[in-house]
Amino acid sequence: MKGGHPIFKIETGLGKVVTMLLSTLRLSSIMDTPGFEVIEGIRLLPGGATLLTEERVLVVADLHLGCEAALEYEGLSIPRVQTRKIGQYLDKVIRDVRPDRMVVAGDLKHNFSRNLAQEWQDIERFIEGLNDSVALEVVKGNHDNYLGIILREFRIPYGKETSVSGIRILHGHSGQLDGRTTIIGHIHPSLRLRDSVGASFKDHCYLFDEERRVLVLPALSLVSYGTDVVSQPSSDGMSPLLSGRGLADFVPIAFSGDRQLSFPKVGLLRDMRRTGS
Ligand SMILES: [Fe+2]
């Protein structure tokens, strides 16, 4: 029928209004979102979580839940606070940015050889704490041996890597770059900053290589605090994905509160450290 059915016309008009309203709401929600858009579609948030804005997927890495129990086996006793603290941080991020899904880019748990009792408890507490607020997917890290047994109970999708809006997400302990924009964890990057009187402070940072379009996420773990990528050039060899060029072309990105801090590339920071400039 020429011009289509009248009811279809009304629905199409309403659909357009609803679509415009939704895009306006989504745009204002993205504009209100804290953090820094490192490349179109990837927004780094203070504290270590990253939002993939097209599908509103949160990506985090290296939680190392149960790390405290593993340290106790080595004779070091520390308070078991990681799961609660990480849960509180993610609760706030989920409230602030309202993601549809969350991907853990590896090392959800810590112990290599088996699932410790604390790991079972902490992972169950972590999943239950999400309270169905987001769908969870986990990518396997080098610490995640036997994690599949726990995740199967909760029917959580679990694999070697995943893709969101064409962005590849994997842990980074194995594999090669394939030309896609890629997000990894594994390196636990951090920076040690010194002031003019010699006081120093070490904090997590993101690393981003604009040319290769590779983003390295900081660890969310409070215990496994990270590799200073400037004073430890051995960090170049931590991921086979970065073989050859290492981390020299990466720019560290950190936050002071909600404020983004900019730095020169890691290679230049290492030169400055060597020459004392
Ligand atoms: Fe890790």
py3Dmol code that shows the C-alpha trace and the ligand (Angstrom):
import py3Dmol

protein = """\
ATOM      1  CA  MET A   1       0.000   0.000   0.000  1.00  0.00           C
ATOM      2  CA  LYS A   2       1.370   3.389  -1.054  1.00  0.00           C
ATOM      3  CA  GLY A   3       2.592   5.393   1.927  1.00  0.00           C
ATOM      4  CA  GLY A   4       2.312   2.377   4.254  1.00  0.00           C
ATOM      5  CA  HIS A   5      -0.274   1.565   6.917  1.00  0.00           C
ATOM      6  CA  PRO A   6      -1.370   4.649   8.948  1.00  0.00           C
ATOM      7  CA  ILE A   7      -0.753   2.887  12.297  1.00  0.00           C
ATOM      8  CA  PHE A   8       2.753   1.941  11.138  1.00  0.00           C
ATOM      9  CA  LYS A   9       3.335   5.635  10.364  1.00  0.00           C
ATOM     10  CA  ILE A  10       2.322   6.632  13.901  1.00  0.00           C
ATOM     11  CA  GLU A  11       4.548   3.919  15.407  1.00  0.00           C
ATOM     12  CA  THR A  12       7.460   5.072  13.245  1.00  0.00           C
ATOM     13  CA  GLY A  13       6.966   8.663  14.415  1.00  0.00           C
ATOM     14  CA  LEU A  14       6.774   7.597  18.059  1.00  0.00           C
ATOM     15  CA  GLY A  15       9.798   5.364  17.534  1.00  0.00           C
ATOM     16  CA  LYS A  16      11.767   8.363  16.249  1.00  0.00           C
ATOM     17  CA  VAL A  17      10.800  10.448  19.271  1.00  0.00           C
ATOM     18  CA  VAL A  18      11.718   7.598  21.640  1.00  0.00           C
ATOM     19  CA  THR A  19      15.030   7.041  19.815  1.00  0.00           C
ATOM     20  CA  MET A  20      15.858  10.784  19.992  1.00  0.00           C
ATOM     21  CA  LEU A  21      14.968  10.845  23.696  1.00  0.00           C
ATOM     22  CA  LEU A  22      17.091   7.782  24.401  1.00  0.00           C
ATOM     23  CA  SER A  23      20.081   9.191  22.485  1.00  0.00           C
ATOM     24  CA  THR A  24      19.753  12.496  24.337  1.00  0.00           C
ATOM     25  CA  LEU A  25      19.629  10.665  27.687  1.00  0.00           C
ATOM     26  CA  ARG A  26      22.573   8.443  26.683  1.00  0.00           C
ATOM     27  CA  LEU A  27      24.582  11.481  25.466  1.00  0.00           C
ATOM     28  CA  SER A  28      23.939  13.396  28.674  1.00  0.00           C
ATOM     29  CA  SER A  29      24.818  10.275  30.668  1.00  0.00           C
ATOM     30  CA  ILE A  30      28.147   9.952  28.808  1.00  0.00           C
ATOM     31  CA  MET A  31      28.851  13.693  29.229  1.00  0.00           C
ATOM     32  CA  ASP A  32      28.238  13.328  32.988  1.00  0.00           C
ATOM     33  CA  THR A  33      30.513  10.280  33.192  1.00  0.00           C
ATOM     34  CA  PRO A  34      33.781  11.001  34.987  1.00  0.00           C
ATOM     35  CA  GLY A  35      37.133  10.032  33.515  1.00  0.00           C
ATOM     36  CA  PHE A  36      39.026  10.542  30.306  1.00  0.00           C
ATOM     37  CA  GLU A  37      38.251   9.321  26.767  1.00  0.00           C
ATOM     38  CA  VAL A  38      41.609   7.959  25.614  1.00  0.00           C
ATOM     39  CA  ILE A  39      40.265   7.022  22.161  1.00  0.00           C
ATOM     40  CA  GLU A  40      36.745   7.152  20.760  1.00  0.00           C
ATOM     41  CA  GLY A  41      34.629   4.619  22.635  1.00  0.00           C
ATOM     42  CA  ILE A  42      37.105   3.926  25.483  1.00  0.00           C
ATOM     43  CA  ARG A  43      36.722   5.996  28.653  1.00  0.00           C
ATOM     44  CA  LEU A  44      39.229   5.514  31.479  1.00  0.00           C
ATOM     45  CA  LEU A  45      37.696   5.998  34.924  1.00  0.00           C
ATOM     46  CA  PRO A  46      39.519   7.015  38.115  1.00  0.00           C
ATOM     47  CA  GLY A  47      40.326   3.913  40.175  1.00  0.00           C
ATOM     48  CA  GLY A  48      41.094   1.438  37.381  1.00  0.00           C
ATOM     49  CA  ALA A  49      37.807   0.607  35.619  1.00  0.00           C
ATOM     50  CA  THR A  50      37.286   1.412  31.935  1.00  0.00           C
ATOM     51  CA  LEU A  51      33.981   2.014  30.172  1.00  0.00           C
ATOM     52  CA  LEU A  52      33.448   0.964  26.548  1.00  0.00           C
ATOM     53  CA  THR A  53      30.862   3.595  25.768  1.00  0.00           C
ATOM     54  CA  GLU A  54      29.205   2.162  22.632  1.00  0.00           C
ATOM     55  CA  GLU A  55      27.787  -0.903  24.423  1.00  0.00           C
ATOM     56  CA  ARG A  56      28.274   0.461  27.953  1.00  0.00           C
ATOM     57  CA  VAL A  57      30.548  -2.363  29.046  1.00  0.00           C
ATOM     58  CA  LEU A  58      32.794  -1.937  32.076  1.00  0.00           C
ATOM     59  CA  VAL A  59      36.230  -3.605  31.860  1.00  0.00           C
ATOM     60  CA  VAL A  60      38.453  -4.290  34.898  1.00  0.00           C
ATOM     61  CA  ALA A  61      41.501  -6.492  35.432  1.00  0.00           C
ATOM     62  CA  ASP A  62      43.690  -8.206  37.999  1.00  0.00           C
ATOM     63  CA  LEU A  63      41.510  -8.303  41.117  1.00  0.00           C
ATOM     64  CA  HIS A  64      43.502 -11.224  42.587  1.00  0.00           C
ATOM     65  CA  LEU A  65      40.704 -12.142  45.010  1.00  0.00           C
ATOM     66  CA  GLY A  66      41.906 -14.462  47.760  1.00  0.00           C
ATOM     67  CA  CYS A  67      45.433 -13.043  47.589  1.00  0.00           C
ATOM     68  CA  GLU A  68      45.486 -12.613  51.386  1.00  0.00           C
ATOM     69  CA  ALA A  69      45.004 -16.372  51.986  1.00  0.00           C
ATOM     70  CA  ALA A  70      47.763 -17.227  49.502  1.00  0.00           C
ATOM     71  CA  LEU A  71      50.114 -14.847  51.361  1.00  0.00           C
ATOM     72  CA  GLU A  72      49.217 -16.521  54.676  1.00  0.00           C
ATOM     73  CA  TYR A  73      50.536 -19.802  53.251  1.00  0.00           C
ATOM     74  CA  GLU A  74      53.831 -17.961  52.688  1.00  0.00           C
ATOM     75  CA  GLY A  75      53.864 -16.691  56.296  1.00  0.00           C
ATOM     76  CA  LEU A  76      52.598 -13.158  55.691  1.00  0.00           C
ATOM     77  CA  SER A  77      49.341 -12.278  57.438  1.00  0.00           C
ATOM     78  CA  ILE A  78      47.410  -9.229  56.232  1.00  0.00           C
ATOM     79  CA  PRO A  79      43.768  -8.155  56.780  1.00  0.00           C
ATOM     80  CA  ARG A  80      41.308  -9.778  54.345  1.00  0.00           C
ATOM     81  CA  VAL A  81      39.841  -6.587  52.937  1.00  0.00           C
ATOM     82  CA  GLN A  82      40.323  -6.774  49.172  1.00  0.00           C
ATOM     83  CA  THR A  83      36.945  -8.200  48.164  1.00  0.00           C
ATOM     84  CA  ARG A  84      35.036  -5.699  50.308  1.00  0.00           C
ATOM     85  CA  LYS A  85      37.080  -2.698  49.105  1.00  0.00           C
ATOM     86  CA  ILE A  86      36.960  -3.702  45.426  1.00  0.00           C
ATOM     87  CA  GLY A  87      33.213  -4.387  45.787  1.00  0.00           C
ATOM     88  CA  GLN A  88      32.659  -0.913  47.268  1.00  0.00           C
ATOM     89  CA  TYR A  89      34.599   0.705  44.407  1.00  0.00           C
ATOM     90  CA  LEU A  90      32.696  -1.236  41.728  1.00  0.00           C
ATOM     91  CA  ASP A  91      29.335  -0.508  43.424  1.00  0.00           C
ATOM     92  CA  LYS A  92      30.064   3.199  43.100  1.00  0.00           C
ATOM     93  CA  VAL A  93      31.277   2.929  39.502  1.00  0.00           C
ATOM     94  CA  ILE A  94      28.199   0.882  38.521  1.00  0.00           C
ATOM     95  CA  ARG A  95      25.920   3.464  40.162  1.00  0.00           C
ATOM     96  CA  ASP A  96      27.767   6.312  38.421  1.00  0.00           C
ATOM     97  CA  VAL A  97      28.039   4.975  34.873  1.00  0.00           C
ATOM     98  CA  ARG A  98      25.215   2.382  34.743  1.00  0.00           C
ATOM     99  CA  PRO A  99      26.928  -0.224  32.543  1.00  0.00           C
ATOM    100  CA  ASP A 100      24.982  -3.059  30.931  1.00  0.00           C
ATOM    101  CA  ARG A 101      27.803  -5.602  31.344  1.00  0.00           C
ATOM    102  CA  MET A 102      31.167  -6.057  33.040  1.00  0.00           C
ATOM    103  CA  VAL A 103      34.178  -7.953  31.675  1.00  0.00           C
ATOM    104  CA  VAL A 104      37.011  -9.031  33.989  1.00  0.00           C
ATOM    105  CA  ALA A 105      40.145  -9.126  31.800  1.00  0.00           C
ATOM    106  CA  GLY A 106      41.852 -11.897  33.767  1.00  0.00           C
ATOM    107  CA  ASP A 107      43.247 -12.717  37.202  1.00  0.00           C
ATOM    108  CA  LEU A 108      39.950 -12.593  39.053  1.00  0.00           C
ATOM    109  CA  LYS A 109      41.621 -14.932  41.589  1.00  0.00           C
ATOM    110  CA  HIS A 110      45.183 -15.266  42.816  1.00  0.00           C
ATOM    111  CA  ASN A 111      46.424 -18.733  43.687  1.00  0.00           C
ATOM    112  CA  PHE A 112      47.964 -20.780  40.837  1.00  0.00           C
ATOM    113  CA  SER A 113      47.834 -24.320  42.160  1.00  0.00           C
ATOM    114  CA  ARG A 114      44.237 -24.770  43.401  1.00  0.00           C
ATOM    115  CA  ASN A 115      41.129 -22.925  44.555  1.00  0.00           C
ATOM    116  CA  LEU A 116      41.742 -21.883  48.166  1.00  0.00           C
ATOM    117  CA  ALA A 117      38.734 -21.791  50.526  1.00  0.00           C
ATOM    118  CA  GLN A 118      39.018 -17.996  50.752  1.00  0.00           C
ATOM    119  CA  GLU A 119      39.008 -17.753  46.961  1.00  0.00           C
ATOM    120  CA  TRP A 120      35.742 -19.727  46.764  1.00  0.00           C
ATOM    121  CA  GLN A 121      34.193 -17.470  49.416  1.00  0.00           C
ATOM    122  CA  ASP A 122      35.519 -14.223  47.970  1.00  0.00           C
ATOM    123  CA  ILE A 123      34.539 -15.005  44.386  1.00  0.00           C
ATOM    124  CA  GLU A 124      31.046 -16.071  45.471  1.00  0.00           C
ATOM    125  CA  ARG A 125      30.755 -12.908  47.584  1.00  0.00           C
ATOM    126  CA  PHE A 126      31.991 -10.805  44.649  1.00  0.00           C
ATOM    127  CA  ILE A 127      29.492 -12.311  42.180  1.00  0.00           C
ATOM    128  CA  GLU A 128      26.576 -12.181  44.641  1.00  0.00           C
ATOM    129  CA  GLY A 129      27.546  -8.597  45.557  1.00  0.00           C
ATOM    130  CA  LEU A 130      26.984  -7.528  41.966  1.00  0.00           C
ATOM    131  CA  ASN A 131      23.377  -8.363  42.759  1.00  0.00           C
ATOM    132  CA  ASP A 132      22.393  -8.823  39.109  1.00  0.00           C
ATOM    133  CA  SER A 133      23.180  -5.112  38.556  1.00  0.00           C
ATOM    134  CA  VAL A 134      25.381  -6.079  35.579  1.00  0.00           C
ATOM    135  CA  ALA A 135      25.923  -9.258  33.575  1.00  0.00           C
ATOM    136  CA  LEU A 136      29.431 -10.586  34.232  1.00  0.00           C
ATOM    137  CA  GLU A 137      31.897 -12.162  31.781  1.00  0.00           C
ATOM    138  CA  VAL A 138      35.412 -13.337  32.712  1.00  0.00           C
ATOM    139  CA  VAL A 139      38.483 -13.695  30.494  1.00  0.00           C
ATOM    140  CA  LYS A 140      41.074 -16.187  31.739  1.00  0.00           C
ATOM    141  CA  GLY A 141      44.279 -14.828  33.289  1.00  0.00           C
ATOM    142  CA  ASN A 142      47.453 -16.709  34.174  1.00  0.00           C
ATOM    143  CA  HIS A 143      46.331 -16.853  37.855  1.00  0.00           C
ATOM    144  CA  ASP A 144      42.877 -18.204  37.004  1.00  0.00           C
ATOM    145  CA  ASN A 145      43.649 -21.929  37.073  1.00  0.00           C
ATOM    146  CA  TYR A 146      40.575 -23.864  38.256  1.00  0.00           C
ATOM    147  CA  LEU A 147      38.438 -20.680  38.253  1.00  0.00           C
ATOM    148  CA  GLY A 148      36.112 -22.299  35.697  1.00  0.00           C
ATOM    149  CA  ILE A 149      34.877 -24.725  38.402  1.00  0.00           C
ATOM    150  CA  ILE A 150      33.575 -21.805  40.482  1.00  0.00           C
ATOM    151  CA  LEU A 151      32.217 -19.763  37.555  1.00  0.00           C
ATOM    152  CA  ARG A 152      30.275 -22.743  36.157  1.00  0.00           C
ATOM    153  CA  GLU A 153      28.134 -22.757  39.320  1.00  0.00           C
ATOM    154  CA  PHE A 154      27.026 -19.220  38.484  1.00  0.00           C
ATOM    155  CA  ARG A 155      26.820 -19.780  34.680  1.00  0.00           C
ATOM    156  CA  ILE A 156      29.286 -16.940  34.109  1.00  0.00           C
ATOM    157  CA  PRO A 157      30.703 -16.852  30.531  1.00  0.00           C
ATOM    158  CA  TYR A 158      34.425 -17.631  30.657  1.00  0.00           C
ATOM    159  CA  GLY A 159      36.965 -17.841  27.818  1.00  0.00           C
ATOM    160  CA  LYS A 160      40.462 -16.972  26.597  1.00  0.00           C
ATOM    161  CA  GLU A 161      39.360 -13.621  25.152  1.00  0.00           C
ATOM    162  CA  THR A 162      36.307 -11.645  24.140  1.00  0.00           C
ATOM    163  CA  SER A 163      35.352  -8.756  21.879  1.00  0.00           C
ATOM    164  CA  VAL A 164      33.147  -5.734  22.561  1.00  0.00           C
ATOM    165  CA  SER A 165      32.274  -3.287  19.748  1.00  0.00           C
ATOM    166  CA  GLY A 166      35.260  -4.634  17.786  1.00  0.00           C
ATOM    167  CA  ILE A 167      37.639  -4.093  20.720  1.00  0.00           C
ATOM    168  CA  ARG A 168      39.597  -7.215  21.673  1.00  0.00           C
ATOM    169  CA  ILE A 169      39.906  -7.966  25.398  1.00  0.00           C
ATOM    170  CA  LEU A 170      42.349 -10.551  26.721  1.00  0.00           C
ATOM    171  CA  HIS A 171      44.594 -10.906  29.742  1.00  0.00           C
ATOM    172  CA  GLY A 172      47.942 -10.387  27.977  1.00  0.00           C
ATOM    173  CA  HIS A 173      50.055 -13.262  29.310  1.00  0.00           C
ATOM    174  CA  SER A 174      49.871 -15.037  25.936  1.00  0.00           C
ATOM    175  CA  GLY A 175      48.911 -14.290  22.346  1.00  0.00           C
ATOM    176  CA  GLN A 176      49.873 -11.743  19.711  1.00  0.00           C
ATOM    177  CA  LEU A 177      48.402  -8.443  18.525  1.00  0.00           C
ATOM    178  CA  ASP A 178      46.155  -8.863  15.475  1.00  0.00           C
ATOM    179  CA  GLY A 179      45.589  -5.254  14.367  1.00  0.00           C
ATOM    180  CA  ARG A 180      42.429  -4.688  16.424  1.00  0.00           C
ATOM    181  CA  THR A 181      42.230  -2.155  19.247  1.00  0.00           C
ATOM    182  CA  THR A 182      43.222  -4.270  22.246  1.00  0.00           C
ATOM    183  CA  ILE A 183      42.772  -4.090  26.021  1.00  0.00           C
ATOM    184  CA  ILE A 184      44.923  -6.196  28.344  1.00  0.00           C
ATOM    185  CA  GLY A 185      45.778  -6.439  32.047  1.00  0.00           C
ATOM    186  CA  HIS A 186      48.552  -8.643  33.445  1.00  0.00           C
ATOM    187  CA  ILE A 187      51.321  -6.023  33.714  1.00  0.00           C
ATOM    188  CA  HIS A 188      49.893  -4.219  36.800  1.00  0.00           C
ATOM    189  CA  PRO A 189      51.432  -0.910  35.641  1.00  0.00           C
ATOM    190  CA  SER A 190      52.272   1.738  38.208  1.00  0.00           C
ATOM    191  CA  LEU A 191      54.342   4.915  38.407  1.00  0.00           C
ATOM    192  CA  ARG A 192      56.543   6.169  41.215  1.00  0.00           C
ATOM    193  CA  LEU A 193      56.344   9.952  41.386  1.00  0.00           C
ATOM    194  CA  ARG A 194      58.937  12.038  43.225  1.00  0.00           C
ATOM    195  CA  ASP A 195      58.702  15.681  44.259  1.00  0.00           C
ATOM    196  CA  SER A 196      61.526  18.222  44.373  1.00  0.00           C
ATOM    197  CA  VAL A 197      62.482  17.314  47.957  1.00  0.00           C
ATOM    198  CA  GLY A 198      62.701  13.591  47.215  1.00  0.00           C
ATOM    199  CA  ALA A 199      59.394  12.373  48.682  1.00  0.00           C
ATOM    200  CA  SER A 200      57.953   9.608  46.517  1.00  0.00           C
ATOM    201  CA  PHE A 201      54.552   8.054  45.955  1.00  0.00           C
ATOM    202  CA  LYS A 202      53.659   4.974  43.914  1.00  0.00           C
ATOM    203  CA  ASP A 203      50.253   4.632  42.274  1.00  0.00           C
ATOM    204  CA  HIS A 204      48.518   2.521  39.648  1.00  0.00           C
ATOM    205  CA  CYS A 205      48.366   3.908  36.111  1.00  0.00           C
ATOM    206  CA  TYR A 206      46.908   3.022  32.745  1.00  0.00           C
ATOM    207  CA  LEU A 207      49.239   2.670  29.757  1.00  0.00           C
ATOM    208  CA  PHE A 208      48.143   3.564  26.226  1.00  0.00           C
ATOM    209  CA  ASP A 209      49.985   3.165  22.920  1.00  0.00           C
ATOM    210  CA  GLU A 210      48.172   5.345  20.381  1.00  0.00           C
ATOM    211  CA  GLU A 211      49.947   3.879  17.331  1.00  0.00           C
ATOM    212  CA  ARG A 212      49.276   0.214  18.144  1.00  0.00           C
ATOM    213  CA  ARG A 213      45.956   1.071  19.883  1.00  0.00           C
ATOM    214  CA  VAL A 214      46.773  -1.021  22.943  1.00  0.00           C
ATOM    215  CA  LEU A 215      45.472  -0.146  26.406  1.00  0.00           C
ATOM    216  CA  VAL A 216      46.945  -1.761  29.532  1.00  0.00           C
ATOM    217  CA  LEU A 217      44.628  -1.632  32.549  1.00  0.00           C
ATOM    218  CA  PRO A 218      45.912  -1.083  36.097  1.00  0.00           C
ATOM    219  CA  ALA A 219      45.352  -3.878  38.620  1.00  0.00           C
ATOM    220  CA  LEU A 220      42.308  -3.455  40.877  1.00  0.00           C
ATOM    221  CA  SER A 221      44.121  -5.544  43.503  1.00  0.00           C
ATOM    222  CA  LEU A 222      45.033  -3.593  46.627  1.00  0.00           C
ATOM    223  CA  VAL A 223      47.738  -6.079  47.600  1.00  0.00           C
ATOM    224  CA  SER A 224      49.521  -6.800  44.327  1.00  0.00           C
ATOM    225  CA  TYR A 225      50.416  -3.174  43.889  1.00  0.00           C
ATOM    226  CA  GLY A 226      52.206  -3.098  40.611  1.00  0.00           C
ATOM    227  CA  THR A 227      55.259  -2.769  38.477  1.00  0.00           C
ATOM    228  CA  ASP A 228      56.895   0.651  38.239  1.00  0.00           C
ATOM    229  CA  VAL A 229      57.194   0.753  34.452  1.00  0.00           C
ATOM    230  CA  VAL A 230      59.842   3.514  34.560  1.00  0.00           C
ATOM    231  CA  SER A 231      62.357   2.092  37.046  1.00  0.00           C
ATOM    232  CA  GLN A 232      61.708  -1.539  35.999  1.00  0.00           C
ATOM    233  CA  PRO A 233      62.450  -1.883  32.247  1.00  0.00           C
ATOM    234  CA  SER A 234      62.055  -5.651  32.741  1.00  0.00           C
ATOM    235  CA  SER A 235      58.302  -4.895  32.537  1.00  0.00           C
ATOM    236  CA  ASP A 236      58.875  -4.666  28.731  1.00  0.00           C
ATOM    237  CA  GLY A 237      59.033  -8.456  28.581  1.00  0.00           C
ATOM    238  CA  MET A 238      55.948  -9.225  30.672  1.00  0.00           C
ATOM    239  CA  SER A 239      53.552  -9.619  27.752  1.00  0.00           C
ATOM    240  CA  PRO A 240      54.341 -11.427  24.478  1.00  0.00           C
ATOM    241  CA  LEU A 241      51.833  -9.075  22.820  1.00  0.00           C
ATOM    242  CA  LEU A 242      54.355  -6.261  23.281  1.00  0.00           C
ATOM    243  CA  SER A 243      57.408  -8.207  22.182  1.00  0.00           C
ATOM    244  CA  GLY A 244      60.090  -6.197  20.412  1.00  0.00           C
ATOM    245  CA  ARG A 245      58.995  -2.671  21.300  1.00  0.00           C
ATOM    246  CA  GLY A 246      58.047  -3.200  24.927  1.00  0.00           C
ATOM    247  CA  LEU A 247      56.452  -0.331  26.823  1.00  0.00           C
ATOM    248  CA  ALA A 248      58.637   2.594  25.625  1.00  0.00           C
ATOM    249  CA  ASP A 249      55.928   4.002  23.308  1.00  0.00           C
ATOM    250  CA  PHE A 250      53.168   3.825  25.911  1.00  0.00           C
ATOM    251  CA  VAL A 251      51.880   6.947  27.656  1.00  0.00           C
ATOM    252  CA  PRO A 252      51.071   6.490  31.370  1.00  0.00           C
ATOM    253  CA  ILE A 253      47.710   7.938  32.425  1.00  0.00           C
ATOM    254  CA  ALA A 254      46.885   8.374  36.111  1.00  0.00           C
ATOM    255  CA  PHE A 255      44.285  10.217  38.168  1.00  0.00           C
ATOM    256  CA  SER A 256      44.534  12.475  41.177  1.00  0.00           C
ATOM    257  CA  GLY A 257      40.986  12.208  42.519  1.00  0.00           C
ATOM    258  CA  ASP A 258      38.884  12.790  39.392  1.00  0.00           C
ATOM    259  CA  ARG A 259      41.626  14.826  37.670  1.00  0.00           C
ATOM    260  CA  GLN A 260      43.560  13.153  34.865  1.00  0.00           C
ATOM    261  CA  LEU A 261      47.365  13.457  35.026  1.00  0.00           C
ATOM    262  CA  SER A 262      49.386  13.499  31.774  1.00  0.00           C
ATOM    263  CA  PHE A 263      52.928  12.198  31.343  1.00  0.00           C
ATOM    264  CA  PRO A 264      55.451  11.788  28.528  1.00  0.00           C
ATOM    265  CA  LYS A 265      55.970   8.334  27.013  1.00  0.00           C
ATOM    266  CA  VAL A 266      57.548   5.646  29.222  1.00  0.00           C
ATOM    267  CA  GLY A 267      60.716   5.664  27.055  1.00  0.00           C
ATOM    268  CA  LEU A 268      61.268   9.392  27.689  1.00  0.00           C
ATOM    269  CA  LEU A 269      60.520   9.008  31.423  1.00  0.00           C
ATOM    270  CA  ARG A 270      63.160   6.277  31.576  1.00  0.00           C
ATOM    271  CA  ASP A 271      65.687   8.567  29.788  1.00  0.00           C
ATOM    272  CA  MET A 272      64.887  11.401  32.235  1.00  0.00           C
ATOM    273  CA  ARG A 273      65.384   9.049  35.180  1.00  0.00           C
ATOM    274  CA  ARG A 274      68.716   7.830  33.769  1.00  0.00           C
ATOM    275  CA  THR A 275      70.063  11.354  33.209  1.00  0.00           C
ATOM    276  CA  GLY A 276      68.555  12.736  36.411  1.00  0.00           C
ATOM    277  CA  SER A 277      66.658  15.465  34.503  1.00  0.00           C
TER     278      SER A 277
END
"""
ligand_1 = """\
1
LIG
Fe 47.611 -10.169 37.616
"""
view = py3Dmol.view(width=600, height=400)
view.addModel(protein, "pdb")
view.setStyle({"model": 0}, {"cartoon": {"style": "trace"}})
view.addModel(ligand_1, "xyz")
view.setStyle({"model": 1}, {"stick": {}})
view.zoomTo()
view.show()
